[in-house]
Amino acid sequence: MSDPAPFFAEGGCTCRAVRFSLASTPLIVHCCHCRWCQRESGASFALNAVIEAERVRLLKGSPVLVMTPSASGKGQRIARCADCHIALWSHYAGAGDALRFVRVGTLDDPDRLP
């Protein structure tokens, strides 16, 4: 596997207790329109940047992992700030711990991702 293109981004929760960085371009950016994601986000879709977990670095704080039901029945673990409860990323059962589905809206400059 070749090295991903140079890329760097930072993000975090609303209260700034948790901060993280992305060390490479995400594999994909996608919108999930399933009813579960609509309910979770309160919007028409959840916008996720899928990236290898080792390329996400915690800079400050430590999110809590909350087990949440999903349409597959296998659930997802959502990393949330313990203080403001903003969802930062998810781990889905199919991808395990290898990938993080980072919420694009938590990035300081979300417009950098398509």
TAGI-V282433 format. One line per field, one symbol per residue. ss: DSSP state (A for helix, B for strand, O for the rest). psi: psi as a letter, one per 40 degrees, with the letter a starting at -180 (. if undefined). burial: # if it has 9 or more other C-alpha atoms within 8 Angstrom, else .. A space follows every 10 residues. Layout:
ss=???
psi=???
burial=???
//
This chain:
ss=OOOOOBBBBB BBOOOOOOBB BBBBOOOBBB BBOOAAAAAA AOOOOBBBBB BBAAABBBBB OOOBBBBBOO OOOOOBBBBB OOOOOOBBBB BBOOOOOOBB BBBAAABOOA AAOO
psi=hihiihihii aaideedhii iheihidihi hheidddddd deadihhhhh ihdeehhhdi ahiihhhhii deeeiihhhi hddeehhdii hiddeaedih ghhdeeidge eeh.
burial=.......### ###...#### ######..#. .##...##.. #...###### ###.####.. ..##.....# ....###### #.....#### ##......## ####.###.# ....
//
